[in-house]
Amino acid sequence: MTSCLGSWLRAAIVGVICMWSAAAAAEGRIKIGCTGSTDCASAVVAAKEGIFKKNGLDAEMVLIGLASNIPAALVSNSIQIGGLTPPMLLQADDGGLDLVALAGASSTAKETVGTIGVIAKRELPIKVASDFVGKKVGAPGLGVFLDVLFRQWLIQKGVDPSKVSFVEVTFATMNDLLKTGTLDAVIASEPTLSRISGPEGAGTVVANFMSDFPEKQTVVVYSATRQWAAANPKEVAAYRKSIVEAAEIVNRDPDNARQAMSEFTKVSMDILKSVRLSVSDPAITTEQLGWWMDIMKQQKRLQNITSGAGIVLQ
């Protein structure tokens, strides 16, 4: 497993650095990379509402198709801050990258369990966990939050995840891959979940598996390299302040956040208007990372790090 993880990190770093190194941000400008899920709504709103600018940051949001590209983009300085799921952050550090958590983006909550789910192609007889055995399932990054928790859900239901074939795909291609039969199912979050399971989509939600996990666990965390964070303490402080302000807006005024997400992701408001947003939560603790580490160790995904100490930037 260690060699596999090392290969993944090397391939990701080499590929993305070669592709993006020429696009590194100009001095004084911060680029924030996130996928199209609503977990990064606080950063998107902070950019749209001028909160970053008010707090002294010249910040730009960058839409990234696969979360697994974010660690390499951080290392290459193509982006300075990225929205990573805890599993991806932990695996990156386990493989030798020195990334730190600056602030929380979102956390699990009872009222948002319906924003995440596994969707099967409509015509297929997939109803329960055991039906995924032998099937091909698309995930928006191998080793990211959705992938890890879906596998954990299978384990809790008595299904061996190794008997399911997992493929890394982008949110944008999921519906078409289901429609053509390339995939049997996909693991998605909003707004992709509603788009695929809606009247014009190709799938049906089989399970909102987040209902089987506890609340107040971090879903996405805003991360950076330790080197960049140490060299830019004022920017880190301003970023954290901005995220706290923006999170309050997201949770209080979801329509405002939906409009911001629509502009960022190019997903129409017709889809987003009925989507329940992830709960924005700026908090991030070592204990929360510890919960994830227990899951990751059970799945034999961590080999080197033994605790989350030092990963959450103080």
C-alpha positions in Angstrom: 0.0 0.0 0.0 2.9 2.4 0.8 4.4 2.0 -2.7 1.0 2.5 -4.3 0.5 5.7 -2.3 4.0 6.9 -3.2 3.3 6.2 -6.9 0.1 8.2 -6.8 1.8 11.1 -5.1 4.7 11.1 -7.5 2.5 10.9 -10.6 0.1 13.6 -9.3 3.0 16.0 -8.4 5.0 15.5 -11.6 1.9 15.7 -13.9 0.3 18.8 -12.3 3.6 20.7 -11.7 4.6 20.2 -15.3 1.2 21.4 -16.5 0.6 24.3 -14.1 4.0 25.5 -12.9 4.0 28.3 -15.5 0.7 29.5 -14.1 1.9 30.1 -10.5 0.2 33.1 -8.9 1.7 36.5 -9.1 3.3 37.9 -5.9 0.6 39.1 -3.5 -2.2 37.2 -5.2 -3.9 34.2 -3.7 -5.5 31.5 -5.8 -8.0 29.2 -4.0 -8.7 25.8 -5.6 -11.9 23.9 -5.0 -14.1 21.3 -6.8 -17.7 22.1 -7.7 -19.3 20.8 -4.5 -21.1 23.2 -2.1 -18.5 22.4 0.6 -16.4 25.4 -0.5 -19.3 27.8 -0.5 -17.7 30.0 2.2 -14.7 30.7 0.0 -16.9 31.3 -3.0 -19.1 33.7 -1.1 -16.1 35.5 0.4 -14.8 36.1 -3.1 -18.2 37.1 -4.6 -19.1 39.4 -1.7 -15.8 41.2 -1.5 -15.0 39.8 1.9 -11.5 38.7 0.9 -10.8 42.1 -0.5 -12.2 43.9 2.6 -9.7 41.9 4.7 -6.7 42.7 2.5 -6.6 39.6 0.3 -6.4 39.7 -3.5 -8.0 36.3 -4.0 -9.3 34.3 -6.9 -11.3 31.1 -7.0 -10.1 28.3 -9.3 -12.5 25.5 -10.2 -10.6 22.1 -10.1 -12.2 19.0 -11.6 -10.6 16.4 -9.4 -9.8 16.9 -5.7 -6.8 14.6 -6.1 -5.1 17.3 -8.2 -5.2 19.8 -5.3 -2.2 18.6 -3.3 0.1 18.8 -6.4 -1.3 22.2 -7.3 -0.5 23.4 -3.7 3.1 22.1 -3.9 3.6 23.7 -7.4 2.3 27.0 -6.0 -0.3 27.0 -8.8 -2.8 27.6 -6.0 -2.0 28.7 -2.5 -5.0 27.4 -0.7 -7.1 24.3 -1.6 -10.3 22.7 -0.4 -9.2 19.2 0.6 -11.2 16.4 2.2 -9.5 15.1 5.4 -8.6 11.7 3.8 -6.8 13.5 1.0 -5.0 15.8 3.4 -3.9 12.9 5.6 -2.8 10.7 2.7 -0.8 13.6 1.2 1.1 14.1 4.5 1.5 10.4 5.0 3.2 10.3 1.6 5.6 13.0 2.5 3.9 16.3 1.5 3.9 18.8 4.4 0.3 20.3 4.1 -1.5 22.0 6.9 -5.2 22.7 7.7 -5.9 26.4 7.9 -9.7 26.4 8.5 -12.7 24.2 8.1 -14.9 24.6 5.1 -17.8 22.3 5.9 -18.9 19.6 8.4 -21.4 16.8 8.6 -24.9 17.6 9.9 -28.2 15.7 10.3 -30.0 18.2 8.0 -27.5 17.7 5.2 -27.3 13.9 4.9 -29.3 14.2 1.7 -26.6 16.2 0.0 -24.4 13.2 -0.5 -25.2 9.8 -1.9 -24.5 6.9 -4.2 -26.4 6.9 -7.4 -27.0 3.9 -9.6 -28.0 3.8 -13.3 -31.8 3.8 -13.4 -32.2 0.5 -15.2 -29.9 -1.5 -12.9 -31.3 -3.6 -10.0 -29.1 -1.9 -7.4 -31.0 -1.4 -4.1 -28.7 -2.4 -1.2 -25.0 -2.4 -0.3 -24.5 -6.0 -1.5 -25.7 -5.1 -4.9 -22.6 -3.1 -5.6 -20.4 -6.3 -5.6 -18.9 -6.7 -9.1 -20.1 -3.2 -10.2 -18.1 -0.3 -11.5 -18.5 2.8 -9.3 -17.2 6.3 -10.2 -15.8 8.5 -7.5 -14.6 12.1 -7.7 -11.1 11.2 -6.7 -9.8 8.0 -5.2 -9.0 8.4 -1.5 -11.2 11.5 -1.1 -14.0 12.0 1.4 -16.8 10.5 -0.7 -14.7 7.5 -1.8 -13.4 6.7 1.7 -16.8 7.1 3.4 -18.7 5.0 0.8 -16.2 2.2 1.3 -16.6 2.5 5.0 -20.4 2.3 4.6 -19.9 -0.9 2.6 -17.7 -2.3 5.4 -20.4 -1.4 8.0 -22.9 -3.2 5.8 -20.8 -6.3 5.6 -19.5 -5.8 2.0 -15.8 -6.0 1.1 -14.9 -2.9 -0.9 -12.3 -4.8 -2.8 -15.1 -6.6 -4.6 -16.3 -3.3 -6.1 -14.4 -1.7 -9.0 -13.7 2.0 -8.3 -12.9 4.5 -11.1 -11.8 8.1 -10.7 -14.1 10.5 -12.6 -15.1 14.2 -12.5 -18.4 15.4 -11.3 -19.1 16.9 -14.7 -18.8 13.6 -16.5 -20.8 11.4 -14.1 -24.2 11.7 -15.7 -22.9 10.9 -19.2 -20.9 7.9 -17.9 -24.0 6.5 -16.3 -26.1 7.1 -19.3 -23.7 5.3 -21.6 -23.3 2.4 -19.2 -19.6 3.0 -18.7 -20.3 3.1 -15.0 -22.9 1.3 -12.9 -23.0 3.9 -10.2 -21.4 7.1 -9.0 -20.7 8.7 -5.6 -21.7 12.4 -5.7 -22.5 15.4 -3.6 -24.6 18.5 -4.4 -25.2 20.0 -6.9 -24.2 17.0 -9.0 -26.5 14.7 -6.9 -29.7 16.5 -7.8 -28.6 16.9 -11.5 -28.1 13.2 -12.0 -31.0 12.0 -9.9 -33.5 14.6 -11.3 -36.0 13.9 -14.1 -33.5 14.4 -16.9 -30.7 12.6 -15.1 -29.5 9.0 -15.7 -29.6 7.7 -12.1 -31.5 7.0 -8.9 -30.2 7.6 -5.4 -29.6 4.2 -3.7 -28.4 5.5 -0.3 -27.6 8.8 1.4 -24.9 7.0 3.3 -23.9 10.0 5.4 -26.8 9.2 7.7 -24.7 6.3 9.1 -22.0 8.6 10.3 -21.7 11.2 13.2 -22.4 14.9 13.0 -19.8 17.7 13.3 -17.0 15.8 11.4 -15.1 17.9 8.9 -16.0 17.3 5.3 -13.7 19.7 3.5 -10.8 21.7 5.1 -9.0 24.6 3.5 -5.3 23.6 3.3 -1.9 25.0 2.3 1.7 23.9 2.3 3.4 24.5 5.7 6.0 26.6 3.9 3.5 29.0 2.3 1.6 29.3 5.6 4.7 30.0 7.6 5.8 32.7 5.1 2.4 34.4 4.9 1.0 34.6 8.5 -1.0 37.9 7.7 -2.6 36.2 4.7 -3.5 33.2 6.7 -5.1 35.3 9.5 -7.0 37.3 6.9 -8.2 34.2 5.2 -9.4 32.7 8.4 -11.2 35.9 9.3 -12.9 36.0 5.8 -14.0 32.4 6.0 -15.7 33.0 9.4 -17.6 36.0 8.0 -18.6 34.2 4.8 -19.6 31.0 6.6 -22.1 33.0 8.6 -23.6 34.3 5.4 -23.8 30.9 3.8 -25.6 29.4 6.7 -27.9 32.4 7.2 -28.6 33.2 3.5 -28.4 30.0 1.4 -29.9 31.7 -1.7 -27.0 34.1 -1.8 -24.6 31.2 -1.5 -26.5 29.3 -4.3 -26.1 32.3 -6.6 -22.4 32.4 -5.8 -22.0 28.7 -6.4 -23.9 29.0 -9.7 -21.5 31.6 -11.0 -18.5 29.6 -9.8 -19.5 26.2 -11.1 -21.7 27.3 -14.1 -24.5 25.0 -12.7 -27.8 26.7 -13.4 -29.9 28.2 -10.6 -32.8 26.0 -11.8 -30.8 23.1 -10.3 -29.3 24.8 -7.4 -32.4 26.5 -6.1 -33.7 23.2 -4.6 -30.3 22.0 -3.4 -29.6 22.0 0.4 -26.1 23.4 0.9 -23.5 21.8 3.1 -23.1 23.4 6.5 -20.3 25.9 6.4 -18.1 25.3 9.5 -14.8 27.2 9.9 -13.7 25.0 12.9 -11.1 22.3 12.5 -9.6 20.3 15.4 -7.0 17.6 15.8 -9.8 15.4 17.3 -11.7 15.7 14.1 -8.7 14.6 12.1 -8.3 11.7 14.6 -11.8 10.4 13.7 -10.7 10.3 10.1 -7.4 8.7 10.9 -9.2 5.8 12.6 -11.2 5.2 9.4 -8.2 5.5 7.2 -6.2 3.1 9.3 -9.0 0.6 9.2 -8.9 0.8 5.4 -5.1 0.5 5.5 -4.6 3.8 3.8 -2.1 5.3 6.3 1.4 3.9 6.9 3.5 6.7 8.4 1.7 9.4 10.4 0.2 8.3 13.7 -1.7 11.4 14.8 -3.1 14.7 13.5 -0.9 16.7 15.8 0.8 19.6 13.9 -1.4 19.2 10.8 -3.9 21.8 12.1 -2.1 25.1 11.9 -2.2 26.9 15.2 
